[in-house]
Each structure stands twice: as C-alpha cells, then as structure tokens.
Amino acid sequence: MNIKNNKKGVALFIAVIAVSALMIIAAAISDIAFKEQTISYSGRDSKVAFYAADSGMECALFYDLKGGNDGLFVFATSSGGVRTPTLSGCTMGASGNPIPITPRTQSISDAATTTFYFNVDSAPADSAKACVVVEVSKTLKPGGSISTKIESRGYNNYCTGHAYPDEYARNLERSFRVNY
C-alpha cells in the first residue's frame, strides 16, 4: 500500500491564522486608542463648559452685587422694577475686551427673571470656544427682602442666535446655581 503524506496546504493555513490573529490585535489596539481619544476630548470639553459656567456666574454676581450706576439693582426685582439693563459686559481674557451682553427680562407681580448669554473664546485663537447662558431670578418676599437665584450654564460650543448651542452639535453642559 502506497500512502502519501500530503502537507502542501498546512503552511497556507498557518499563515492565514497568524495574519488573522495580528489583525484582531491591531483592531483591538485601534479601538482602545479611539476610546482614549474620545475620553480625552470629553475631559477637555467638560473643562471648557465648567469654566464657561464659572465665568457666567462671576459676571452675574459682579453685576448683581455692584448694582447699576444709579445704585439700583441691575436685574429686575418685580414688574414694578422691571429694567432691561444694558450690560457693558464682563472683561474677557488677558485682552480685557468687554463681552457684549443683551439681557431679556420676564416678570410677574412679585418676581422677575433676567436671562442673558454670551460666547467666550479661549486665549489662543485656535483653542476651544464656549457659550454661557445665565438666568437671574429675583423674588420680592414679604417684608421687602429680595431672594435671588442665579443659574449659569456653560457649554463647550458657541451660542447661536437663540441663546443655546446648536442642538445637533456634540454639546456638553456644566452649571452652577447660587441662592441668596
């Protein structure tokens, strides 16, 4: 009996297995690198939104505690005290350029809410951009005291014409709230 030992296809089979294993390892490493990059961008975007919210809060507190040039509240306190302030803006970055702010005020008999927003650029021109939306609510309490709530929301993208970033963009929001 003549039995031939046919081993011609073994080398090809081992080569296919080795290449497949290397491709799986390369795909896994690429997936890990992509996820790490996404996490890194999320961290940066979170920081941008956080500091934007902090800037908005500081700006609102500055104007609320400073008051207007006439010593009156900058933000409305009730329908009787409705004011649409023209804020010259908080200064932005090292340049000291003012941020233009156009507030909107809504009021009822014993309370009013003033909302304003502005865009913030980081120091380097190619750096991150952010949007801040701030609401200042004042309520007149019995006895004449005023309760104030300031909510500042920071985003990692520019505000559009309707005060919020593009809803289809990858937005991240951080916020601060102060009551006094």
Secondary structure by P-SEA (a helix, b strand, c coil): ccccccccaaaaaaaaaaaaaaaaaaaaaaaaaaaaaaaaaaaaaaaaaaaaaaaaaaaaaaaaaacccccccccccccccccccccccccccccbbbbbbbbbbbbcccbbbbbbbbcccccccccccbbbbbbbbbbbcccbbbbbbbbbbbbcbbbccccccccccbbbbbbccccc
